[in-house]
Amino acid sequence: MSDKPSKTYTLTNNETGETYELPVLSGTTGPDVIDIRKLYAQADVFTYDPGFTSTASCDSEITYIDGDKGVLLHGGYPIEQLAENSDFMEVCYLLLNGELPTKDQKDEFVDIITHHTMIHDQMQFLFRGFRRDAHPMAIMVGVVGALSAFYHDQTDISDPERRMIAARQMIAKMPTIAAWAYKYSKGQPFVYPKNDLSFSANFLQMMFAVPCEEYVVNPVLEKAMDLIFILHADHEQNASTSTVRISGSSGANPFACISAGIACLWGPAHGGANEAVLKMLDEIGDVSRVDEFIARAKDKDDPFRLMGFGHRVYKNFDPRAKLLAKAAHEVLADLGVNNPQLELAMALEKIALEDEYFVARKLYPNVDFYSGIILKAMGFPTSMFTVLFAVARTVGWISQWKEMIEDPVHKISRPRQLYLGSTPRDFVEIDKR
Ligand code: SDX
């Protein structure tokens, strides 16, 4: 970030005539920011931005989004090029280190991740504390948070090497915890990682293998899984990433911070939308009912929203949605699956994109609109969709956490408020109320 103010904004108090010069800071690309760090001290006022629609909470070098153009870059590389030419392990290395790895760097990184996929064997008893029908995201929040109990003492976040070790442990162990949450819900035995498989193939075998027979990884599913992980890896300062950053700003250990991110991601307005899209498509059932649901989505008195549509940042197509739509057709064709929900989703997308309400509000399909269709065709239950999002997003969360901790001027995040409550008043004894 350029610390030398390129220009300033002048704020004038129209009652007193006082003016305040606010420096403007410029990034390498994207909107400038008005530096208001000294505003409260100078003018005794706060800015007001619930939901942070116009607020930059930090500076970062990891991911850039241009919502108007539908651009998503990781380390400057367009998501389309990473999806086409890279794999999830390379993208993990890029997000953590800011550069694509050399062959040797990649081999070393993959070897380290591969050899950290097991979890402390005692953790298997944690799963047994949950009902078998517990939502797997509830298990993820609990078990990932419990990693703190196993690794807290080793996590000296002031030590760069310990931070990188924690980051790699998190990336490596999430697939195992996620697969075991699924196995527990199915009443099937846990399947241990296999070090001779790729990250994505290993996850699939932990999910779907059973002890009674050899599990052969379908290369179509392995490629689709890896693409889905790439497309969900990081996304700037979204709600769950901001949750991880705020949790980490107090010095909490990274495992607890990731657990907080998982909890935030679970919401249907965020990562829970992929599960909600499939439920919505099931509820719509047939193309003949699309108009009814489009009308409901537009009705302010109806809480129904078109799940998988709209985005705080993208006011154009989410580039990930385009890539997932293409992958959905390819995977379903490769698998020979005729999925009426894909046809329904395409019809819904076409009608919505021609409807003035959606056009005026620039509501386009987002990453969640097509992901669930592919995941369902791959054999995942809808309850696992957000869990997969969490497995992928862990590298984004932990990379952003690491960047925040390594910022020499980082401090605890502590927003203020506009107070609308009671002004001071004296206590009233209960018999006088
Ligand atoms: C993710 O931030 C990220 O980067 C998130 C994410 C990531 O990778 O981390 O990209 C992943 O979370 C994608 C979003 C998944 N969520 C959904 O698909 C849920 C459905 N979408 C919405 O609830 C909504 O669009 C949000 C939450 C995604 C964005 O909400 P905003 O930015 O707060 O916008 P808003 O709610 O103020 O909506 C603006 C207008 C409103 O109408 P008006 O008041 O102007 O008349 O658009 C309407 C909304 O009612 N609107 C919708 C709608 N989304 C917005 N109307 C119907 N259906 C929808 N889906």
Boltz pocket constraint, residues with backbone or C-beta under 6 A from the ligand:
constraints:
  - pocket:
      binder: B
      contacts: [[A, 231], [A, 232], [A, 234], [A, 235], [A, 237], [A, 238], [A, 239], [A, 268], [A, 269], [A, 270], [A, 271], [A, 273], [A, 297], [A, 298], [A, 304], [A, 305], [A, 306], [A, 307], [A, 308], [A, 309], [A, 310], [A, 311], [A, 312], [A, 313], [A, 361], [A, 363], [A, 366], [A, 367], [A, 368]]
      max_distance: 6.0
